[in-house]
């Protein structure tokens, strides 16, 4: 192990903690040594670009604080103003993409991208209006979190104030699939972004954080995935567990005291885990020990360095040798 010195550069984003949770070797190579897998050559707008433009559009739409009631009124009573607001947000976002990818974003492609974005925003904003009361805050607000020799620089997509004046931390995801919110209850979650946000804001804000949410914005899936202390974030989502509620799925009844106790226990575990993973990273923990996951090793891109397949093969050989010895061939 090589401990991170306090005077050494140590800044990074929430991905440092996520990588340490997924596999310490990945965090050491990517965030300590700065080694990244080579990205394929891009000759078109890719998923990352499309994700960025969705973020920019939502940031532009919610640039000024907006309540749920005003959003509902805009949708139901002023459809022309609603469409105009979407048009402005989409135009702002696509202009940024044109500046970054001028070789791709010609007139026709820009028009197609604007049509895609308008449809996505329209669907997501209507889903947003179905939640409980909220007031939006400053979009893409910057925070920093120092954990020993490690400093994390963070940008939180959105922070809403709920009816009881507590906060909901929201992250936009633009992929077809997202990591299940229930995975936050596992020993080492695959995605530590929301727990890192909780650890940061709960220590710095003057108000309680009572909900963590993923807002999925994709052509095939526009929805919220959330875990909260109370049902005041979204009545369609069960507090504490994050289960989707419907006609056949009813929420488990909990007293306010019980819900608060469970939320406190859950969030304190996140805080402890974030601090534990940060200490592991600072201490130089870099063993090849990926969590059980179908995607972590596939997406890592460092297989030629960690030799995970070779390590697995060696374990299998050792186990086979042990079985032969136990079978009595050593007496031959």
N, C-alpha and C positions, 0 to 999 in steps of 0.2 A: 504494500500500500504506500502511496505517496500523498501525504496530507496537503490540502490546499492551504497555502500560506495566506495570512491575513492581508499582506501587501500585494498579493498577486491579483491581476484582473479576474473578477469573478461574476460579472454580470451575465444575465441570461433571462429567458422568459420562463413561463410555467412549464415548458417542455423539459427543462432540466429535472424537475421533480417527477414528471411523467416518465421520462426515460429511466430514472433511477428505480421507479416502481416496476416498470416493465422488465428491465434487465440492467443491473449495475454496469456491465461491460459496455452496453450501448451508451449510457450516460457518460462514462469515462472517455470513450473514444470521441463521441460527438461534441460533448460540452466541455471536457477538460483539454483534449488534444486538438479539437477543432477539425476533426476529419469527418467528411461527409461523403456519402455515396454519390457518384457522378449521376447527374440528371440527364435524361435523354434529350436530344436536340428537339426544340419545339418549332414547328412550322405552322402552327395555328393557335387559336385561343384554347387553353387547356382548362382542366377542372379548377386549378388554383386561380387563374384569371377570372373564371366565371364566379368563383366564390368571393373574390375580392370585390367584383362589381356589385354583387348582391349586398355585401357589407356597406359599400359606399352609398348605395341607393337608400338603404334603411337608415343609415347615419344622416343622410340629407333630409329624409322625410321627418325624422324625429329630432331635427336640429334644435327646434324650440320645444320646451316642455308641453306635453299634451296629455290630457286626462282621457280615461276610457269613455266618459260621457261625451266629451267633445268629439272623440273618434267615432262613436256610434251616431252622433248627430250628423257628422260630416258624411258618413256612409248612407244613412237613411234619408236625410232631409236635404242634403246638398250634393247629389251625385256628380254634378258638373264640377264643383269645387274639389271634390274628392279625386276625380280623374285628373284635374289640373295639378293638384299637389303631387300625385303619382308621376305625372309627366315631368314636372320640375326635378323630382328626385332622380328619375331615370336619366334625364338629360345630363344632370350633374355627374352621375356615376359613369355613364358611357363616355363623357368627355375626358374623364381621368384615364379610362382604358385606352382611348384614342391616343392620348399623350404618351402612354407607356408602350403601346403596340401599334404604332402608325402604319407599319407594313402590313398589318392584318386588317385593321379596322377601317376599311373603305366604306363608302356610302351605303352600299347594299348590305354589307355584313353588319354595319352599325344599326341599320333599320331593323334587321332581324333580331339583333341582340336587344334592342329597345322593346320590341314586341314580346320577347321572352320575359324580360324583366317586369314589364307592366303586368303581365298575367300573374307572375309569381308574387309581386307586391300586393296586388289586389286580393289574392287568395289569403296571403299571410295576414294582412291588415284586418280582413274580416274575421279570421281566426283569433286575432288579438282582441277584437272587440267582444268576443264571447267569454273572456276571462272576467274575474271579479274586478272591482274598482282599482285603478292604479293611476299614478302620475309618473311620466317618464322623466329621467334626469339627463345629465350631460352625456351624449353618446361618446363611446370610445374614450372614456375617462382614464387618465394615466395614474398608476400607483407604483410604488416600489415596496419591496419586502426584503429586509435584511435578516438572514438567519446565520449567525456566526460570520464566517468568512465569505459567505455566499450572498450576493445581492441579486434579486430578481426584479426586472423591469416589466411591468404588466400594463395591458390595455384591456379594460373590461368593456365588452360591446355595449352593455346597457345595464343600468341600475334603476329599477322602478321603486317608487314609494307606494306601499299598499295602504289599505283603508285604516289599519291600526298604526300607521306611521313606521312600521318595520320595513326592511329593504328586501328586494328580490334581485338576485344577481343573474343576469341572462347572457348566454353566449349563443351567437348565431352559428349554426352548422349547415353547410350547403351540400353535404353528401347524400347519396341515396339511402345509406344506412348510417345509424349512429350507435355508439356504444350504449347499451341499456343503462338507464339511470340506476337500476337496482344493483349494477356492478359496483357502485360506490360503497356498498355494504360489505364487499369482499375484503380479505386481509390486505391484499396489495392491488388496488384497482388498476385497470388498464389505462385509464385516463384520469389524471390528478388535477386537471385544470380547475374544475369547480371547487374542490377542497382548498386549493391554493388561493383562489379568489376569496373563499370564506375566511381563511386564516388572515388574509391581508385586510379585508374590509372590516371584519368584526373587531380587529384590534385598533383600527384607525378611525372608524366612523363613530358617531355619537349615538347611533341607533342600532337596534338589533337586526341581524340578518336572519330572516325567517323562511327564505326559499332560495333554492338553486335550480336553475332551469336551462335546458337546451331548447332553443327555438330552431326547429328543422325547417329549412326553406329549400325545397327541391321540387322539380317538376312532378315527381311521383309521390312526394310526401311533404305536406305542409302541416306541421303540428307542434305541440309543446310536449316535452318530456321533463318532468320536474319532481323534485322532492322538497317537501315543505313541512313546517311545523303545524300549520293550521290550514283549513280549506279556503282561506281568503286569497290564495294565489289563483287557483283555477278549480272550480267545482267539479270539473270533469276528471280530476286527478286526485287520487287518495293521498292525504297527508302521510308523512313518514315513509310509506312504502313506495310511492310513486306509481301505483297501479292505475291503469285507465279504468274509469267507471262508466257503466252503461246500465241498460235495463236488467241485464243478468248479473252484473257485478256491482254489489253494494259496498259502500264504505264500512269499515269496522268502526263501531262507535267507541270513542275514547273521551274521557273527561278532559277538560282543559289542562288540569294538573298533570294527568298522565301523558298527554301529548307533549307538553312542555318538558317533562322529564325525559321522554324518549328522544326528543329533538336535542336536548342538552347532551345526553349521552352520545348520540350519533355525531354531533358536531365536535365534541371534545375529542372523540376518537380521530376525526379528520385532522384536527389541530396537532395532536400527538404524532400522527402518521406523517404529516408534512414536515414536522420538525425532525422526526427520526430519519426520513429519507434525505433531508438536507444534511444532517450530520454524517450519514453514510457517504454522501457525495464528497463532502469536505474531507472526510477521513481517507478517501481514496479507495473505497470499496468498489471493486471492479470485476468480480467473479462473473463467469458466464452462467447465469442462473435465471433464464427467462421465465416469466409466469406462464401457467398453462393457458395458451391462447392460440387460435388458428391464424391470427393475423400479425401478432407481434414480430415473430421471426421473419415472416414473409415480407413485411414492409420495412424491416430494419436496414437492409442493404449492406450489412457488414459481415455476411456469412463467410467471406474469404478470409476475414481476420479472426473471427471467433471460432471458426471450424466446428460449429455446433453439430453438424451431421457426423463429422469424424468422431467427436466426443461421444455422441449417442451410439455410434458403431462400436467404440471401444467398450462402453458399458455392456452392450449386448454380448460381446465376445467374452468379457469377464464372467457374465452370468452363465453363459454356455459352459465355460470351463469349470465353473463351480458345480453345475449340474452333473457333468461327467465324473468329476471327482467323487461327488456324493453317491453316484451310481455304482461305485465300486471298481471302476477300471484301474484305479491306482494300485490294486492288489495283483494285477496281471503281471 
